[in-house]
Amino acid sequence: MKTTMREPIHRAEYRVLYGDTDAAAIVYYGNYLRYFELGRTEYMRDLVKISYHEIEEQGLVLPVTESYVRYNAPAHYDDLLIIETSINELRNVSCRFSYRIFRKEDDGKRTLLAKGFTVNASVDRNGRLTKFPAHLLEKMKTILGN
């Protein structure tokens, strides 16, 4: 599956907690979707200048309707992760975020651990698909250079 990144790319750091791992101190595979969520949340907060809480106050939720993860190498307890996030596709009622997760090595190098994407729909509190508010859509288009 294609997981192209598009500028701007937001970077967030996260230190793997013991509770993120299994008995072998390897990050449980499902937690990578949580890391994607962390990247997506911080992308919206830092670049779009809106928090998910503020989006919810406008009567919207942005559920994940599709996800994909390609695992390349395991993360371990206490690894410092770099989560890269970008919006790869923007439509009136959905957007596709792309992600790459790296382990930050002591020598400054990075090892790619996983990459993937999520598609998030814009729905109202009743679960009906609805357009992004015009001001939010415009902010996101501006960031993407559209």
BELUR-V579114 format. One record per residue. PHI is phi in whole degrees, -180 to 180 (NA if undefined). Layout:
<<PHI> <PHI>>
//
This chain:
<<NA> <-82> <-131> <-64> <-98> <-128> <-65> <-80> <-108> <-92> <-122> <-126> <-107> <-150> <-94> <-64> <-84> <-58> <-68> <-81> <-109> <-94> <-63> <-93> <64> <-107> <-61> <-61> <-57> <-67> <-70> <-63> <-68> <-65> <-66> <-60> <-62> <-60> <-62> <-65> <-62> <-73> <-59> <-63> <-66> <-83> <-99> <-85> <67> <-146> <-94> <-61> <-60> <-66> <-63> <-64> <-63> <-88> <87> <-115> <-131> <-122> <-69> <-75> <-107> <-156> <-147> <-148> <-135> <-112> <-92> <-110> <-157> <-81> <-97> <-125> <-50> <77> <-64> <-97> <-100> <-114> <-107> <-97> <-136> <-146> <-91> <-98> <-151> <-133> <-126> <-64> <-124> <-160> <-147> <-117> <-97> <-111> <-140> <-136> <-119> <-117> <-95> <-85> <-88> <-63> <-86> <91> <-77> <-128> <-112> <-70> <-101> <-158> <-145> <176> <-153> <-133> <-109> <-116> <-95> <-100> <-130> <-85> <-63> <-93> <84> <-89> <-58> <-144> <-66> <-60> <-57> <-54> <-65> <-72> <-61> <-65> <-59> <-68> <-64> <-62> <-60> <-83> <78> <-89>>
//
